[in-house]
Amino acid sequence: MSVNIDTVIAAWKSARTQADRDLAAEAIEQHIAHETPEGADYESATEELIDRLKAEFGPVPVEDIRQILRATDVRHFIAVPAVEANQTAIFGLGNTAEEAVADAYAEARTQVPTIETGTAPSRYVDGETEQTWTVTTTQSIETFYSEAEADRHVEANSFVAQECTERLFLSVQKGSVNRWTTSGRLQDLDVDQGAVDEALDEVKKRLIGDHEKIIADLDAEDALYEANLCVDSTIGQNGTSDYHDAISDNPEFRLALDLAVRDHLLELIAEREAA
């Protein structure tokens, strides 16, 4: 083999994620199997070496639990009418742009407009023809003598995808959203972020004495559920909180806060795993 055993052991030691460490362990096993006489127990030899390495170097450095939970590549998209002036409602959702647009056409019970070129008798010269563009939608078939007009008709009957935040995506899933805004390059809930941050600080302060107990056995997958309970117990049961009414009267604010607390709990879990 071109790579010696010391090289793959060094790769195992330097691995920063469990996936990389698993790959190095597999390479170690392959090296040991290659060097072990036929019929010998190379698997036990591999296990013994890996156990010694684990005892010496400890667990792999903690990975970003938030990224693990969200599967790193999960993205969120909304679909809205292609004409900007008509973008007053969200018609589709998806984890890809294509999924969101397909969902929008299904929700609107329409189809993707199609355009075909052809010819028709000239409007100006007898016996000659002109090029035409025919646009087919669910509602109609329209023929245009101008490509620009045909394109405008297609646009008026089309949807486009825009990437959005998780909280806007989830809020639309729960019901309709009448207002949203642009945050960086993403479409986002139109909430008072300053108020969300202040309410989050309030939850953090009230969790200081209890967070070790809360996260001792908490799994990342349960963090959003636990966040909901934390908001209820810290703000919902505190009649003097400035945000007591907001978490019950403003579902979009409540969702934004729940997700913010969820992220805080994930950070605490990451710290727990790193300890």
Secondary structure by P-SEA (a helix, b strand, c coil): ccccaaaaaaaaaacccaaaaaaaaaaaaaaaaaaccccccaaaaaaaaaaaaaaacccccccaaaaaaacccbbbbbbcccccccccccccccccaaaaaaaaaaaaccccbbbbbbcccccccccbbbbbbbbbcccbbbbbccaaaaaaaaaaabbbbbbbcaaaaaaaaaccccbbbbcccccccccaaaaaaaaaaaaaaaaccccccccccccccaaaaaaaaaaaaaccccccccaaaaaaacaaaaaaaaaaaaaaaaaaaaaaaac
